[in-house]
Every structure is written in C-alpha cells, then in structure tokens.
Amino acid sequence: MPRHDPQVRLQHMLEYAREAIGLMRDKKRADLDTDRTLGLATLRCLEIIGEAASRVPESLRQQHPQIPWPQIIGTRNRLVHGYDLVDYDIIWSTITQDLPPLIAELEKIL
C-alpha cells in the first residue's frame, strides 16, 4: 500500500495508539514525571497519531464521526507547538482513557 493511502494512515494511528498503551503498561502516572525517556516516547506516539489523523481525507473522517478527529489533531498541534507546556496529567488521561476506545474504533474500520 502506498504511504498516502488512507488505510496506511489509519494503520499508523492504530499502531502508535497500541505502542503508547504498551509503554505505559505496569507504569503509574508519576512515571511520566520521573522517566524522561518514557515521557518523550509517549509524546511522540501521540504526535504521530495526530499527524496521521490529519492526513486522513476529510471524506473518510466524515464517514467515521465516532472518532474525535479534531481533538486528536488538536492534541498533536498542542504537543508540537506547546512543547514547553505539556501537562502530563492530560497525557496520562489520554493514554489510559482515550486511546483504548480509539483502538477499538480503528480496529472496526480496518
């Protein structure tokens, strides 16, 4: 499949959502404050999820309104442009509460 294929973008979203959850397996919220590598890795996963989402054509996004496209893309933008204002409480919440249902929806689509 070519890189620009929307299915590839959805697959990237799924892959990195799973990766972020895997990184946090057996971790606590405080680990994001004390383990710089963990923090950077999880942020990168969320950035990639958002970037991939932004490259999904609008027509496909409209077919799947159950996915919070604007929030996913907005999170990526806040992380990239507000790199010095990252709130790890929000990162923790995103990974532990928002990514599992996103994974379920992406699995249905794919």
Secondary structure, DSSP 8 states (H G I E B T S, - for coil): --TT-HHHHHHHHHHHHHHHHHHHTT--TTHHHH-HHHHHHHHHHHHHHHHHHHTS-HHHHHH-TTS-HHHHHHHHHHHHHTGGG--HHHHHHIIIIIHHHHHHHHHHH-
